Amino acid sequence: MLTSELMSKIRRIEIRTRRLVNDSFAGDYHSVFKGRGMAFDEVRPYSPGDEIRTIDWNVTARTGEAYVKQFTEERELTVMLVVDMSGSGDFGSVNRFKRELAAELTAVLAFAATTNNDKVGLLIFTDQVELYIPPRKGRRHVLRLIRELLAFQPQNRGTDIKLALDTVNQMLQRRGIIFLVSDFLDDPARYRQALSMTNRHHDIIAVDLSDPLESDIANVGLLTLEDAETGALIWVDTSDKRWQAAFKQRSQQLAAEKHQAFIRASVDRIAVGTDQDYINPLTGFFQQRARRVRH
């Protein structure tokens, strides 16, 4: 059900993200994600400076005047937003929950795609595939995706990235662009191979969400921690230096294994925290990609 609060939130996200797309990201997106090739469009009279190779000799011979062929980019790409809605997304210690950050980030990417006349689809997953919306074009379709991301209530709370990737590979028959939006609180050994296989057939980008409290808990004495995906509760003494050292070691190990999985699969990563604006990470990603395209 669309409440007035939800409609207001959708509207705020649309205004902010469309402005960002129009001002910054639409052109970057177009230059980084190329179409499938060039298709013949029409012929026009030759002008000084035109490439000789583009002359249409058949039309030129028939009319007695030089004509050149014009081509347009076969643009229509398919973008899949694969979004983790597991229980850990309902966490955020600073500005917002990771789930809200995921919704706004994917809105930017969806509007950038539809502004460039590409199709956008959505797959929401936990430890099951919870929702699949096939790729389509247009503003109304993008608003539907944002609404689903903000209002969706998952049935499960676990995480299975491999299942999500396997499902997308079955759904997309042609090469597409996949934005995998997750906090990646899953064992990298479980999804490493699926990540590599997916990137052979598609262009996959990992959008890695995090919260500062997941890697650094201050000394506040006794604290109750809840596992967002299992509901398990534990008491910890944050003043215990051994516990602090073990906690940091676990978080650093997971980060290292995750980073290694991305490198081995040749997958680009956009790291965004709940305590920061996502504009700089997105801009950095597009700039890095643009440099690679040029070289």
DAVEN-V759999 format. One line per field, one symbol per residue. ss: DSSP state (H for helix, E for strand, - for the rest). psi: psi as a letter, one per 20 degrees, with the letter a starting at -180 (. if undefined). A space follows every 50 residues. Layout:
ss=???
psi=???
//
This chain:
ss=---HHHHHHHHHHHHHHHHHHHHHHHHHHHHH----EEEEEEEEE----- -HHHE-HHHHHHH---EEEEEEEE---EEEEEEE--HHHH-------HHH HHHHHHHHHHHHHHH---EEEEEEE---EEEEEEEE--HHHHHHHHHHHH H---------HHHHHHHHHHH-----EEEEEE-----HHHHHHHHHHHHH H-EEEEEEEE-HHH-------EEEEE------EEEEE---HHHHHHHHHH HHHHHHHHHHHHHH---EEEEEE----HHHHHHHHHHHHHHHHH-
psi=porhgghggggggggghhggghhghghggghgnqaiapqpgrqrqpqpiq phiipohghghhhjqpqqqqqqpngnrpppoopokrhiikppiehrqhgh ggghghgghghgghhjkqqprpppqdjrohppoqprrqghgghggggghh ipoqhriapnhgggghgghhgohrpappooorikmqohhhighhggghih hropppooqrphiiioprnjbpppppohhijppqpqoiiohgggghghgg hhgggghgghggghilpqpoppqijrqigghgghghgggghhgh.
//
